[in-house]
Amino acid sequence: MVNRHFLRQKALQSLYAYFSTGEESIEKQEKFMYDNISKLYELEINLLASLFEIRDLELIRIEEAKNKFYPTEQERNPDLSFVNNSFFKRLDGHTELKKSIERFHVNFVNQKELFRNMMARFRKSDSYAEFMALETKTYEDERKVVAQLFKNYVIRDENLYDLLCEKGFTWECDYEYVCQIALQFLKTWGIDESLQKPLPYPFDKTDESAEETDREFLRNIFRNTINHYPEYEPYIEKRIQNWDRDRLAFIDVIIIRMAMSEFIYCPTIPLRVTLNEYIELAKEFSTDKSRLFVNGVLDRVITDLRIDNKIHKTEAEDPLYFENTEQTAEYYTHRFKID
């Protein structure tokens, strides 16, 4: 399964595009959303493939130095512990990773200088020096130094980021999310042998339950936010009467409508989880004041939806669960002094 917060981010981006461009086809925008999420696997494969490129270019550099007319003693007898790293060898044997590199035609033939510079900076680092100075290197030492290369030099390289953006990976949060997943893989590969894939392919056909769950979650939020747009309007209008509608950030309104869709049409997700998630989205994608605005509006909208019996949660998902509408109305009317 894909991280649910990330799925909400993708739904928000797609809904914003849908409403901003006046796209008439829900199916077309929905397909674009799914394709965009699936493309994240390709992004991670590109990032992990860069490690092989760095290792291979470093091996070439060592061989060229050894074959100079007047090599130094160090160049004649180089320390090969980094390029012969057993963690690299394990990655070489990662069938799924290698097949994916071939499937996506990952090729850095025109970017060799980029990776040479990356490795040159890494050779000057304390991480590299400490690793090379170890008399006995364990598998954990070898895994750790590769993870440090990846974390501090590969994913933070602006030129590599620009290169990957040219391939269609445009949202910054996409890049950050995939970097976290790839780094976690490097930190655990060889420790947890159950990890047979770097990143589970989004909507993986081999995991039908995860595919259906993630797709259904996305479809619920995306389609219900569009299809029930007019129905949500009275609830929002009631709670923003003291606000100048023209000055409200459009994305804030979309976030509120998305949250309403999740309140109503995702009965297994606790209200508090939904509320916190959309406050976080407002913080990430909108203005500094949006977090408080969205929080305030949604807190009141929940009350209105409950009184109208629109929210149906089980007791397990909702600690403030009531058996009937009368109990719900009585509790919330007393709590918020609603007329």
HELIX and SHEET records of a PDB file:
HELIX    1   1 ARG A    4  THR A   21  1                                  18    
HELIX    2   2 ILE A   26  LYS A   66  1                                  41    
HELIX    3   3 GLU A   73  ARG A   76  1                                   4    
HELIX    4   4 SER A   86  ASP A   92  1                                   7    
HELIX    5   5 THR A   95  ARG A  103  1                                   9    
HELIX    6   6 LYS A  112  ARG A  123  1                                  12    
HELIX    7   7 ASP A  126  ALA A  133  1                                   8    
HELIX    8   8 TYR A  139  LEU A  149  1                                  11    
HELIX    9   9 PHE A  150  VAL A  154  3                                   5    
HELIX   10  10 GLU A  158  GLU A  166  1                                   9    
HELIX   11  11 GLU A  172  THR A  188  1                                  17    
HELIX   12  12 GLU A  208  ASN A  227  1                                  20    
HELIX   13  13 TYR A  229  ARG A  239  1                                  11    
HELIX   14  14 ARG A  245  ARG A  247  5                                   3    
HELIX   15  15 PHE A  250  TYR A  265  1                                  16    
HELIX   16  16 LEU A  271  PHE A  285  1                                  15    
HELIX   17  17 SER A  290  ILE A  307  1                                  18    
HELIX   18  18 THR A  325  PHE A  336  1                                  12    
END                                                                             
